[in-house]
Amino acid sequence: MEEAIKAISTMRGHDLRDFMLLAFGGAGPVHAARIARGLGMAGLIVPLYPGVYSAIGLIMSDVKHDYVQSKMQPLAEIAPKDVDAMFGRLEALAAQELRDDGFAAGHIKIQRALDLRYAGQGYEITMPCAEDALRQSGLDGLRRQFDERHRSLFGHMAPQEPV
């Protein structure tokens, strides 16, 4: 558990000394003090009834569906209209399924994103890809945003490498 917290926080550039560990679930509080101390965290929060904390969060959270389509292709070889078409198919499917589940059109929110990585990397960075932004700046604008996001997360970027 300690290694997982360290990996996720380091990947996002966070200093764990600035954070408290929230311990919940059936066994979370049993391990939390040792983990927080081992990570050098600022402290520990154990909510009242930690065993049901996850369940309460689940019933209070928004309904979320992810619709994903893989396309392993260099970004430079993809036309914006093809990306729009792919999103269009996924959005139509999402909207229909949510309406079938009883959600009114006004309560449905769709967010577009692309998972991008430099060629040869083993992990992706999820980049928001709003419909109007894609039409305004195209995939070149998205590429520049990806390079900057990579630099902000990892301290370097490789604009000469294919994405």
Buried (B, 14 or more C-beta within 10 A) or exposed (E): EEEEBBEEBEEEEEEBEEBEBBBBBEEBBEBBBEBBEBBEBEEBEBBEEBEEBEEEEEEEEEEEEEEEEEEEEEBEEBEBEEBBEBBEEBBEEBBEEBEEEEEEEEEBEEEBEBEBBBEEEEEEBEBEBEBEBBEEBEBEEBBEBBBEBBEEEEEEBEEEEEB
